[in-house]
């Protein structure tokens, strides 16, 4: 069963067309990765799914129902959360306050229970619960951004460049946690610069080039593809 369906999506910034007829599917329980160079349209696609951008043509469906005209808050309530590129935590609020803001759509008691579940995923966040988010390390802020997205109890988690700027040991920890998140029944759409790690984690992948889907397939097939290797893996990711 497809949880997310994107059909012939066009998105523009003024006169610039950022996405051109993009179609993809994410089945319930999958991890799907989205690869592409800077400017290929990956973040634009994530922001459109989240309701932060409005498509000019095409459709976005969640569980078969169109969400292309639903606002960002409605999309969160429908079961989609995003941890954006650059983390974007609230620096002058504590870790605990950042998490509770992520659970604003949930009843108070449920939000507290979900917060405990997030602390189980990221024990370091519990250790830093009273600390201002702006004083955390980059890795801790990334944990907080993912934890904040999980507070809404999403069915679909959108992750935009979770490894960006982080040390390899922290990246491995975060990717291990993503496997645990999937084991809890959450479907994941992952934009990631580290193509090798992303394809080893994912079930399937799509490659965007200049706003279009250039390649798609099983993650193992893409990992073995000479074209993928030359373009995305040659730098030793």
PALUMKE-20039 format. One line per field, with one value per residue (C-alpha): residue number from 1; x negated, y negated, z negated; chain; residue in three letters. Coordinates in pm, whole numbers, plus 50000, padded with zeros to 5 digits. Layout:
k NUM	...
east X	...
north Y	...
up Z	...
c A	...
r ALA	...
//
This chain:
k 1	2	3	4	5	6	7	8	9	10	11	12	13	14	15	16	17	18	19	20	21	22	23	24	25	26	27	28	29	30	31	32	33	34	35	36	37	38	39	40	41	42	43	44	45	46	47	48	49	50	51	52	53	54	55	56	57	58	59	60	61	62	63	64	65	66	67	68	69	70	71	72	73	74	75	76	77	78	79	80	81	82	83	84	85	86	87	88	89	90	91	92	93	94	95	96	97	98	99	100	101	102	103	104	105	106	107	108	109	110	111	112	113	114	115	116	117	118	119	120	121	122	123	124	125	126	127	128	129	130	131	132	133	134	135	136	137	138	139	140	141	142	143	144	145	146	147	148	149	150	151	152	153	154	155	156	157	158	159	160	161	162	163	164	165	166	167	168	169	170	171	172	173	174	175	176	177	178	179	180	181	182	183	184	185	186	187	188	189	190	191	192	193	194	195	196	197	198	199	200	201	202	203	204	205	206	207	208	209	210	211	212	213	214	215	216	217	218	219	220	221	222	223	224	225	226	227	228	229	230	231	232	233	234	235	236	237
east 50000	49866	49866	49740	49807	49672	49803	49663	49569	49468	49341	49218	49038	49163	49058	48816	48955	48794	48985	49096	49342	49203	49376	49280	49426	49345	49507	49616	49316	49047	48742	48704	48408	48396	48057	47938	47693	47747	48027	48181	48512	48493	48571	48838	49009	48993	49133	49416	49510	49507	49742	49484	49490	49790	49763	49856	49962	49982	50092	49965	50168	50144	50320	50494	50630	50501	50314	50187	50413	50384	50190	49876	50053	50319	50053	49890	50229	50275	49958	49658	49368	49044	48698	48572	48229	48018	48205	48378	48424	48551	48219	48351	48588	48482	48461	48779	48964	48854	48994	49324	49365	49327	49616	49851	50111	50132	50326	50108	50083	50011	49739	49566	49578	49439	49164	49062	49050	48828	48594	48574	48466	48220	48103	47869	48171	48300	47961	47983	48356	48314	48037	48098	48113	47876	47596	47615	47360	47456	47523	47741	47935	47995	48123	48351	48482	48569	48712	48925	49064	49140	49341	49634	49644	49609	49691	49448	49123	48946	48574	48375	47994	47969	47594	47498	47194	47176	46887	46902	46955	47259	47394	47374	47565	47838	47873	47901	48182	48357	48368	48531	48783	48878	48910	49166	49383	49287	49232	48934	48855	48489	48295	47928	47593	47420	47546	47370	47513	47856	47874	47753	48032	48312	48535	48563	48428	48498	48244	48346	48163	48268	48610	48690	48668	48366	48333	48529	48508	48426	48155	47925	47959	47882	47585	47445	47521	47209	47387	47468	47119	46953	47175	47246	47009	46680	46593	46581	46914
north 50000	49658	49412	49124	49073	48780	48741	48513	48240	47897	47633	47285	47001	46708	46780	47056	47408	47607	47935	48066	48353	48534	48860	49101	49350	49434	49751	49796	49901	49815	49596	49419	49193	48897	48821	48536	48251	47915	47734	48053	47985	48217	47961	47805	48144	48192	47843	47909	48235	48047	47779	47501	47459	47487	47695	47531	47863	48228	48385	48506	48784	48930	49267	49196	48855	48533	48301	48066	47782	47852	47607	47708	47745	47967	48188	48237	48334	48575	48760	48599	48439	48291	48243	47965	47906	47705	47840	47510	47571	47288	47181	46990	47267	47577	47921	48022	47710	47771	48123	48015	47760	48047	48221	47923	48118	48390	48377	48284	48627	48790	48534	48615	48987	48926	48714	49014	49225	48966	48971	49350	49300	49023	49064	48767	48539	48647	48566	48220	48167	47838	47703	47427	47584	47321	47449	47808	47958	48000	48370	48304	48040	48292	48543	48272	48183	48548	48590	48278	48417	48748	48567	48536	48916	48910	49189	49031	48870	48636	48591	48331	48381	48523	48592	48244	48108	48390	48614	48971	49133	48910	48985	49359	49312	49115	49371	49651	49455	49418	49796	49807	49543	49756	50061	49861	49842	49496	49455	49238	49020	48921	48652	48722	48605	48923	49140	49458	49453	49351	49635	49889	49775	49737	49984	49777	49454	49176	48946	48590	48396	48044	48088	48421	48785	48917	49259	49477	49830	50062	49918	50215	50169	49799	49866	50099	49862	49731	49399	49356	49464	49217	48923	48970	49232	49145	48897	49173	49105
up 50000	50098	49811	50026	50396	50594	50949	51221	50975	51105	50862	50954	50782	50986	51345	51243	51258	50975	51021	51360	51370	51065	50973	50695	50452	50091	49959	49600	49390	49646	49623	49956	50028	50262	50416	50635	50663	50496	50675	50815	50638	50337	50067	50288	50307	49930	49868	50113	49942	49608	49738	49715	50093	50324	50642	50971	51122	51023	50698	50361	50198	49850	49813	50144	50041	50195	49958	50229	50108	49735	49518	49331	48996	49153	49308	48967	48826	49119	49016	49192	49001	49129	48978	49206	49351	49107	48800	48719	48350	48128	47975	47672	47565	47375	47530	47348	47468	47829	47808	47659	47939	48185	48012	48021	48220	47954	47625	47325	47168	47502	47577	47247	47324	47673	47519	47310	47627	47796	47496	47535	47897	47808	47444	47486	47526	47188	47037	47196	47132	46944	47167	47423	47769	47907	47682	47810	48047	48412	48362	48059	48250	48529	48274	48139	48486	48552	48203	48244	48572	48399	48131	48372	48399	48778	49015	49263	49148	49391	49325	49517	49501	49147	49180	49303	49122	48866	48765	48906	48564	48501	48849	48779	48454	48630	48908	48651	48488	48824	48848	48504	48613	48912	48684	48486	48799	48927	49302	49397	49699	49674	49859	49798	49937	49816	50099	49989	49636	49762	50014	49758	49526	49779	49958	50275	50414	50664	50827	50913	51182	51277	51120	51287	51180	51371	51209	50969	50839	50553	50330	50392	50769	50747	50519	50787	51076	51257	51316	50947	50849	51085	50990	50618	50477	50646	50370	50111	49939
c A	A	A	A	A	A	A	A	A	A	A	A	A	A	A	A	A	A	A	A	A	A	A	A	A	A	A	A	A	A	A	A	A	A	A	A	A	A	A	A	A	A	A	A	A	A	A	A	A	A	A	A	A	A	A	A	A	A	A	A	A	A	A	A	A	A	A	A	A	A	A	A	A	A	A	A	A	A	A	A	A	A	A	A	A	A	A	A	A	A	A	A	A	A	A	A	A	A	A	A	A	A	A	A	A	A	A	A	A	A	A	A	A	A	A	A	A	A	A	A	A	A	A	A	A	A	A	A	A	A	A	A	A	A	A	A	A	A	A	A	A	A	A	A	A	A	A	A	A	A	A	A	A	A	A	A	A	A	A	A	A	A	A	A	A	A	A	A	A	A	A	A	A	A	A	A	A	A	A	A	A	A	A	A	A	A	A	A	A	A	A	A	A	A	A	A	A	A	A	A	A	A	A	A	A	A	A	A	A	A	A	A	A	A	A	A	A	A	A	A	A	A	A	A	A	A	A	A	A	A	A	A	A	A	A	A	A
r UNK	UNK	UNK	UNK	UNK	UNK	UNK	UNK	UNK	UNK	UNK	UNK	UNK	UNK	UNK	UNK	UNK	UNK	UNK	UNK	UNK	UNK	UNK	UNK	UNK	UNK	UNK	UNK	UNK	UNK	UNK	UNK	UNK	UNK	UNK	UNK	UNK	UNK	UNK	UNK	UNK	UNK	UNK	UNK	UNK	UNK	UNK	UNK	UNK	UNK	UNK	UNK	UNK	UNK	UNK	UNK	UNK	UNK	UNK	UNK	UNK	UNK	UNK	UNK	UNK	UNK	UNK	UNK	UNK	UNK	UNK	UNK	UNK	UNK	UNK	UNK	UNK	UNK	UNK	UNK	UNK	UNK	UNK	UNK	UNK	UNK	UNK	UNK	UNK	UNK	UNK	UNK	UNK	UNK	UNK	UNK	UNK	UNK	UNK	UNK	UNK	UNK	UNK	UNK	UNK	UNK	UNK	UNK	UNK	UNK	UNK	UNK	UNK	UNK	UNK	UNK	UNK	UNK	UNK	UNK	UNK	UNK	UNK	UNK	UNK	UNK	UNK	UNK	UNK	UNK	UNK	UNK	UNK	UNK	UNK	UNK	UNK	UNK	UNK	UNK	UNK	UNK	UNK	UNK	UNK	UNK	UNK	UNK	UNK	UNK	UNK	UNK	UNK	UNK	UNK	UNK	UNK	UNK	UNK	UNK	UNK	UNK	UNK	UNK	UNK	UNK	UNK	UNK	UNK	UNK	UNK	UNK	UNK	UNK	UNK	UNK	UNK	UNK	UNK	UNK	UNK	UNK	UNK	UNK	UNK	UNK	UNK	UNK	UNK	UNK	UNK	UNK	UNK	UNK	UNK	UNK	UNK	UNK	UNK	UNK	UNK	UNK	UNK	UNK	UNK	UNK	UNK	UNK	UNK	UNK	UNK	UNK	UNK	UNK	UNK	UNK	UNK	UNK	UNK	UNK	UNK	UNK	UNK	UNK	UNK	UNK	UNK	UNK	UNK	UNK	UNK	UNK	UNK	UNK	UNK	UNK	UNK
//
